């Protein structure tokens, strides 16, 4: 994890069911949460322009505890 990364809770675990998506705003950045089959949650940040003009999306995954 990078030094500037931090955790911000935006929804309760029960708010996002398998197959659901949820758009939220965190500190002015659009975040899309997706609950995958099996329960893992992926978070996609809005695309950011890189110096070489390519689009990229940063993701992180949270898997529920068994």
C-alpha positions in Angstrom: 0.0 0.0 0.0 1.3 3.4 -0.9 2.0 6.0 1.8 -0.9 8.2 0.6 -3.5 5.4 0.6 -6.1 5.5 3.4 -9.3 3.6 4.2 -12.6 5.4 4.0 -15.8 3.4 4.8 -18.6 4.5 2.4 -21.2 1.7 2.9 -22.0 -1.1 5.3 -21.1 -4.6 4.2 -24.8 -5.5 3.9 -25.5 -2.6 1.6 -23.9 -4.2 -1.4 -25.2 -7.6 -2.4 -23.6 -10.0 -4.9 -23.9 -8.6 -8.4 -24.6 -5.0 -7.1 -22.8 -1.9 -8.0 -22.7 1.3 -6.0 -21.3 4.7 -7.0 -20.0 6.9 -4.2 -17.9 10.1 -3.9 -14.9 10.1 -1.7 -13.0 13.4 -1.3 -14.3 14.6 -4.7 -13.3 11.4 -6.5 -15.9 9.1 -8.1 -15.6 5.5 -6.9 -17.5 2.5 -8.2 -17.9 -0.4 -5.9 -18.8 -3.9 -7.4 -19.7 -7.0 -5.3 -18.4 -10.0 -7.4 -19.7 -13.6 -7.3 -18.2 -15.2 -4.2 -18.4 -12.0 -2.2 -15.3 -10.0 -3.1 -15.7 -6.3 -3.5 -13.7 -4.3 -6.1 -13.4 -0.5 -6.0 -12.6 1.4 -9.2 -11.5 5.0 -9.1 -12.4 7.4 -11.8 -9.8 7.3 -14.6 -6.8 9.6 -14.3 -4.7 10.9 -17.2 -1.1 9.8 -17.2 1.8 11.7 -18.7 1.7 9.5 -21.8 -2.0 10.2 -22.4 -3.2 6.7 -21.5 -6.2 6.2 -19.3 -5.8 3.9 -16.3 -8.1 2.7 -13.6 -6.8 1.9 -10.1 -8.5 -1.0 -8.4 -8.4 -2.6 -5.0 -10.2 -5.8 -3.8 -11.6 -6.7 -0.4 -12.6 -10.3 0.2 -15.0 -11.0 3.1 -13.6 -13.0 6.0 -14.6 -16.7 6.1 
